Amino acid sequence: VAYFQAKGLSDRASDLSVNKDNVDQAISSVKSAMGGLESAEKILTQMKGVVLSAKSSTAEERADLKEQYSTLAKQLNELIEDTSYQGLNLINSTGSNLKVEFSERSSAYLDVAGVDVHMSKLITSGSAASSQATKLAGAAWSTVSSNTTKFDDVLDSLASAVTTVKNNTKTLGTNIALLNTRLDFTSNYINNLTEGSGKLTLADLNEEGANLVSLQTSQQLGIQALSFAGQQEQGVLKLFG
């Protein structure tokens, strides 16, 4: 009975070890996505700086700043595409999804939803500011002349994009905290199961050591008894001799 109880505990510990490894990998995947978002935020902040400089620049300077803006936008998209872990990218598509199972129970899991932070998604035509930003991104900034309102619209749109990225980063951070909590719990739980299994089957070393000494002593006494018996028999034979 103790053996089968111990095996049941060991089997559960083994199953949870697989889930523990999956949770550990999920943490790395989410951390990769979070790192990508943090880098995307830095690029967006750089883009805001470029647009802010354009407001007070000459037409020639604006042409150069326009190139800088376009380069940053391109690099933002490239960075997003590179933020992949074991083939899963959580920030390049809303269709990306990471399901982390914690145990054999079907309800014990966490869904980490993917987001799309490509430039085209962060700055859309959903508002007047975003529409103006989209038009300006494709136009020669030198033609804006002294009308800086368009630049203000771009700044507003970029500020909104930064807020979106920050919110996504916070969400992933919450998921990482939860996954770390589950990882610690599972590790401790596996240790408890393994310890419990051992209690049912592993021998008490002190008790077994005492039993071994007792057995060795009995063997020695038996040998001595046989030796005495042999000596007595020889003594009797000498009398008859």
N, C-alpha and C positions, 0 to 999 in steps of 0.2 A: 504494500500500500504506500509506504514512504517513497519507494522508488518511482511509482507512477505519479505521485503528487509532485515530487521533485522534477520529473520530466516535464510535467505540465507547466511548471514555473519556468523551467529552462527554455521550453519552446516559445513561451510568451515573450521572454526576454530576447530571444533570437529574432522574433518577428518585429518587436519594437526597435531592435537595433537597425533593421532595414529602414524603418520609418525615420529613425534618428538621422541616418545618413542622408535621406531625402530632405529632411528639414534643414540640415547643415548646408546642402547644396542650394536649397531655395534661398537661404540667407545670403549666400554669395551672389546669386542671381539678382536678388532685389538690391543688394548693395551696389552691384554694377550699374543697375538702372538709376539708382539714386546718385551715384557719382556722375553719370551722364547728364542728369538734370542740373546738378550743381554747376557743371562746366557750361551747360547751355545758358544758365542764368548769367554767368560771367560774360559770355559772348554777347548776350542781349544788352547787358550793361555797357559793354564797349560800343555797341551800335547806338545806344542812346547818346553816348559821349560824342560820337561822330556827327549825329544829327544836330546835337546842341551846338557843336562848333560851326556847322553849316549855316546856322541862323545869322551869324555875324561875319561870315566869310565873303570874299569876292567871288565873282562868277568862275574865275579860273580855279580858285581854291575849292569851290564846291564841286567842280568836275572831278577833282582828285578825291575828295571826300566821298563822292558818289561811288567811285571804284572801291574805296575802302569798305563802304557799307555793303556793296554787292559781294565782296570777298568774304566778309564776316557772315553774311546770310548763307552763302554757299558752304562755308566751313561749319556752320551750325548744323546744316542738314547732313553733312558728311559725318560729323561727330555722332549725331543721333543714329545713323545707320551702323556705325562701328560699335555702338553700345550693346553688344550681344554677349550672352553667357551660355555656353553649350547649345548654341543655335536658337536661343530664345531672346528676343529683344522686346522689352516691356515699355519702350518709349517711342517706338516708331509706328505703332498701330494700335487703335482701340480694339482690334480683333485679337491682340496678344493677351494671353491669360495664363496664369500660373496657379495650378491647384496643388496644394500641399496637404497630404493626408497624414494625420497624426497617429492613427491606430486602425484596427480592423473595423471599427464602427463607421458606418457610412456617413454619419453626421459629423464626425470628428475631422474636419478639414478647414483650410483657409483658402479663399480665392483672392488672388492678387490680380487686379484688373490692369491691363495695359493702357497707355495713353499715347496720343500722337502729338508730338511737339515739333513737327516740321514747321518751317517758316510759314508755309502756305496755310497751316492750320492755326498757328498762333496769331497771324495777322490775316483775317478774312474780311470779306465785304459785308459783314453783318451789321456794321455801324458806319456812321458818316466818317468818323475818324479812321476807322480801319480801311474804308474804301479809299480815302484820300492817301493813306499810307501805301496801299497797294499800287495806286496810280503813280505816286512819287517814286516808289522803288524801281519802277520801270522807265522813268523819265530822266532826262538830263537835268540835274539839279541847277545847272547854270541858268536855266530858263525860268526859274522860280522868281527871279528879280528880287524886289524888296518885300514881296508878300511872304512873310514868315509864318503866317497862320498854317500853311500846309506842313511846315516843319513841326509846328506845335501838335498838329494832328498825328504826325508820325510818332512824336514823343509820347503822346497819350496812348497810342496803340501799343508801343513797345513797353510802356509801364504796365499796361494790362497784361501783356504777354509775360512779363516778369512775375506778376502776381499769380498768373496761372501756373507757371513753372514752380514757384515757391509752394503753392498749395499741393501740387502733385508730389513734390519732394516731402512735404510733411506727411502726406498719406503713406508714402513708402516707408518713411521713418517709423510711423506707427506700426506698420506691418512687420518691420524688422524687429522692433521691440517685442512684439507678440511672439514672433518666431523664436527669438532668443529665450523667452520665458518658457516656451514649449520645449525647446532643446534642453534647457537645464532640468526641467521636470522629467523629461523622458530619460535623461542620463541617470538621474537619481533613482527613478523608478526601476530601471534596468538593474542597477546595483542592488536595490532591495530584493528584487526577484531572484537574482543570482545568489545573494546571501541566504535567502530563505530556502532555496533549493539545496544549498550546501549544508544547511542545518539538518536537513532531512536525511542526507546520505553520507556526508563526510564523517569520518571517525574522530572521536575525541583522542587527541594525541597523548594526553596525560594518562587516560584510562588504558589505551592500547599499550603504552609504554610499560605501565604497571603489570598488565597481563603478560607482556613479553618476558619481563623479569621473573614473574611467577612461574612461567612455563620453563624458562631456562633453569631456574632453581630446582623445579620438579625433575627435570631431565638429569641434572647433576646428582640429585639424591638417588634417582633410579640407578644411575651408573654405579654410585657408591654401594648401593644395596646389592647389586649384582656382583660387585667386586668382593664384598664381604661374604656373600653366599659361596662364591667360588673358593675363597680361602678356607672356609669351613669344610667344604667338600674335600679339599686337598688334605686338610688335617685329619679327617676321618680315614681317608685312604691310607695315610701314613701309619695309623694305628694298626690297620689290618696288614700292612706290609711288614 
